[in-house]
Amino acid sequence: MTVTNILLSGVVGSTAYGLAREGSDVDRLGLFATPTEQLLGLRTPKDSHVTTHPDRTLHEAAKWCRLALGGNPTVMELVWLPDELYEVRTPLGDELVGIRASFLSSRRVRDAYLGYATQQFRKLVSRGDGSFSADTRKRTAKHARHLKRLCEQGFELYRTGGLTIRVEDPDSYHRFGEQVAADPDAAAPLLAHFESAFAETRSALPEEPDEAAADAWLRGVRRHFYVSAGTVA
């Protein structure tokens, strides 16, 4: 898959969190700009490209903005990565990193991160008492680690307005994963704790995101990549 006009791209997932172990996949996430002229026709160009081997997801700039404004934890990682994990950085990508706080709101961060964590918990308890195959136990441990990470990172973002991608004490996440793989209900106290923490804590985030800042950035992208049909390249 060849995607042009990539604005920002980097390594995300377990490698970014500091949770990768031998054999872990390396996940990449990025965003690209569709040439503006192509957005004006009858058919809408594809707005996401996903591949495996290597594992890479690229969203068109407008789609990335919509997902980020909704509080999507996965896309939000991209603008909070440590510098060494970026593989593509352009001036427009740097501008996006510079306005990353504009995409945040207390309600959407709370609902998105707790919502994703709750989904992970439902996956865990649906698998029963832990007497399943080794592969299923491995997946269960992974989902448990994600549940813990979503709770910890989401609450940090809600409370402080900032996001630390690399987790503290990665071994504690792996221990938690093994504990939950043996007894899925062991995840319930953690989820309940963070549900209460969100409810009882005043957020540093505004009630609504700054859509005007996101819109202004996206319009700048469209201007940058606009070449009229009559223009000679």
N, C-alpha and C positions, 0 to 999 in steps of 0.2 A: 504494500500500500504506500503510495506516494501522496503526501499532503503538503501543499505549498502554503506559504504565508503563515508559518507557525510563529506566534507572538511570544509564547511562554510555555516551557515544558520542563518537567523534572521528574525525579524518582520519588514516588510516594509509597504508601502501603507499609508493610512490615519493615522494610529497609529503612524508611524514613523514621518510623516510630522507635527503631532500635530493638525490634522484636524478632528480626530475621534470624533464622538458624540455618544450618547446612541444608541445602535442598529447597530453601524458600524461593518462591518466585520473586522476580524483580518487576514491580509494577511502575508504569510511567503514565503520567497525566499531562495534558496540555490543552491549549486552545489555539485556534487558527482563524484567519479572516478570509471569508469568501470574497473574491473580487466583486466590488459593489455592482457592477454592470450585470452580473449573473443573478442578482437578487431582484432585478426589475422585470424579469420575464414571467411567462405563464407558469413554468415549473420551478418549484423551490428546490435548490440544491440540497444535498444531504448535509445534515447539521451535526452529525457525529460519525466518527470512524473508530471502530474497535477491532483490534487484532489480538491474537494469542501467538505466543512463540515468535517474537517477544510480546509480552502483555502490555498493550498501550491503548489508551483511550484519548481521543482528541475531540473536543467540542468546538463548534463554531462560536465565535465571540458572543453573539447575541444569546445563544442557548446557554453558554457558560454564565452570562450575567443573570439570566432568568433563574437558573438553578441556584446561584449564589445568593440572590435576593430572597429566595425561599428558604435559605439557611442550610442548604444541602451540605452535610459534613464532608462528603467525599471531594466535591469540587473546591470547597473552601480551603482544603489543605494546600492547594497549588500556590496561593498567594502568601502562605505563612512558612514556606520551607526554609531551612537553613541555606545560606548562599551556596554551599558546596554541592547541594543536591539539584540545583538548576543545571539543565543541559542546554537549554535555549533561552536566552534573554535578549529582548529587543527593547528599544526605547518605549514602544507602546506597551510592552509587557511590564516594564519598570513603572510606567505610569499607573498601570492597573494595581500593582503591588502598593504603590503610593496611596491609592484611595481604597484599600481593602476594608478599612473600617466603615466605609460608606455602605457596604452591603449588609451590615449587621443590624439586627434588632432583637430586643430581649425576647419577645414572644416567639419569633421564628426560630431563634437559636434554641430556646428551651424546647419547643415542640419538635424540632427536627432531631436534635441529639437524643432527647428522651424517647422520641418516637422510634428512632432507629434502634436504640438500646432495648426497648420493649419488644421490637420485632425479633431481635436476637434472643431474648429471653423465651419468647414463645417457641422459637425453633428448638431451644434447649429442652424445655419441659415436654415438648411433643415427642421426644425420643424415648421417654420412659425412664426406667430405673437405673440406667447405666450398664445393663447387661447386654450390650450390643457389640458389633464387630469392632476390630481395632481401627478400621478406617473411619467408622462412624464416631468412635471416641475421639479420634484425631480432629475431625471436623467440629465436634462439640467443643473441644478445648479451644479451637480457633475462634469459634463464635463467642465463647465466654471471654476470651481476651479482648475481642472487639467490643463486647458489652461494657467491660470495665473501662476500656479506653474511651469509648464514646461518653460515658458518664463523667470521667475525670476531665477530659478535654472540653466537653460541652459546658461543664460547670465553671471551669477556668475562664472560658470565653464569656460566659454569661456574667460572671462576677467581676472580671477585671477588664474585659474588652480586648484581651490579647490571647493568642493561642500558641502554646508550645507544642511543636510536633513530636519531638523526641521525648519519650516518656521517662519519668524517673523510675529507677529500680525495675528494669525489665524482668528480672527474675520473679518478682512478685506477680507479674501478669501470667507468666508461665505456670507458677504454682497455683494461681487461681484457676487457670484453664484446666489443669489436671484435677483439681478438687471438684470442679463442676462437671467434668467428664465422668467422674465417679458418682456424683449425685447432683443432677441438674437443678434441684431445688435449692442448692447451696448458693445460687446466684440471686435468689429472691431478696435477702437482706441488703445486698449492695444496691440493687435497683431501688428498693424502698428508701434507703438512706438518701440517695440522690434525688428522688422525687420530693422528699421533705426538704432537702437542702435548697433546691430550686424554689420551692414554695416559700421558704422562710428568708431568702436572701434578696436584698435589693440589688438589681442589676446595674452595672456600669453602662449598659447599652441603652440607646434610645428605644422608644416604643415602636418606631417604624424606621426602616432603612432609608438612606438618602438616595432615592431613585434618580434624582436630578443629576447627581454626580456620575452615576453609572451610565445614564443616558448621554451625558456630555462626552464621556470617554468613548462610548460606542459610536457616536456621531463622528468623532475624530478619526476612529478606525475607518469608517465608511468614506470619509473624505480622502484619507490617505490611499485607499485602494480603489478609488474611482478613476477609471480611464474611459472616456467616452468612445463610442464606436468609431467616431471620425478622427480620433487622435492617432497619429502615427507613433508606434512604439520606438 
